[in-house]
Amino acid sequence: MLRVKVRIAAILGRLISRSTRREAAFQGRLSPERAAEIAVAAAAEAGFPDTIGVASPIRTESGLFWDVCQLSRGSGWRVVVDDATGQPGAVGRWGLR
């Protein structure tokens, strides 16, 4: 019984340490909430007002970016925000429309 507890503790320890390393790898200047605010403002300027976006980090060779997409069924808007400058990219559409 002790071996089982030790193995479970080891597995849980590995899972927790991996998730904290993953989170640390994506920490940048902007928080996900701030990146989403920037993208929502850019979407409103492009003619998509009153929308909510969810930010996901993307690490590339050129740096960290936030991919902000509207959560909806079928289609929506998408903006990539540069973490270093805080500048949004072009507002694009995704989906079926």
C-alpha positions in Angstrom: 0.0 0.0 0.0 2.9 2.4 0.7 4.3 1.8 -2.7 1.1 2.8 -4.4 0.9 6.0 -2.3 4.5 6.9 -3.2 3.9 6.3 -6.9 0.7 8.4 -6.9 2.5 11.2 -5.1 5.4 11.0 -7.7 2.9 11.1 -10.6 1.0 14.1 -9.1 4.3 15.9 -8.4 5.4 15.5 -12.1 2.0 16.7 -13.4 2.0 19.8 -11.1 5.6 20.7 -11.9 4.9 20.4 -15.7 1.9 22.7 -15.5 3.8 25.4 -13.6 6.7 25.3 -16.0 4.2 25.6 -18.9 2.6 28.6 -17.3 6.0 30.2 -16.6 7.0 29.8 -20.2 4.0 31.9 -21.4 4.3 34.8 -18.9 4.9 38.0 -20.8 4.3 41.7 -20.5 0.6 41.5 -21.0 -1.9 39.4 -19.0 -4.5 37.4 -20.9 -7.2 39.8 -19.8 -5.3 42.9 -21.1 -4.5 41.2 -24.4 -8.3 40.4 -24.7 -9.1 44.1 -24.0 -6.8 45.3 -26.7 -8.2 42.8 -29.2 -11.8 43.7 -28.3 -11.1 47.4 -28.9 -9.5 46.5 -32.2 -12.6 44.4 -33.2 -14.9 47.2 -32.2 -13.0 49.6 -34.5 -13.3 47.1 -37.3 -17.1 46.9 -36.9 -17.5 44.0 -34.5 -18.7 45.8 -31.3 -20.0 44.2 -28.1 -18.0 41.0 -28.4 -15.9 39.1 -25.9 -12.6 37.5 -26.8 -10.5 34.8 -25.1 -6.7 35.0 -25.2 -4.4 32.1 -25.7 -0.6 32.5 -25.7 1.5 31.6 -28.8 5.3 31.4 -28.6 7.0 31.7 -31.9 10.6 32.3 -32.9 10.0 36.0 -33.0 8.4 36.2 -29.5 5.2 35.8 -27.6 1.8 36.6 -29.1 -1.7 36.4 -27.9 -4.3 34.8 -30.2 -7.6 36.3 -29.2 -10.7 34.8 -30.7 -14.4 35.4 -30.2 -16.2 32.5 -28.7 -19.2 31.7 -30.8 -20.7 28.9 -32.9 -20.0 28.9 -36.6 -17.8 32.0 -37.0 -16.4 35.0 -35.3 -13.4 37.4 -35.3 -9.8 36.8 -34.5 -6.9 39.2 -33.6 -3.3 38.5 -32.8 -1.8 40.8 -30.2 2.0 41.3 -29.9 3.1 40.9 -26.3 6.2 43.0 -26.7 4.4 46.1 -28.1 0.8 45.6 -27.1 -0.2 46.3 -30.7 -3.1 44.3 -32.3 -2.8 42.8 -35.7 -5.4 42.9 -38.4 -8.9 41.8 -37.4 -9.8 38.7 -39.3 -12.8 36.4 -39.6 -12.8 32.7 -39.0 -15.5 30.1 -39.6 -18.3 29.6 -42.0 -19.4 33.2 -42.9 
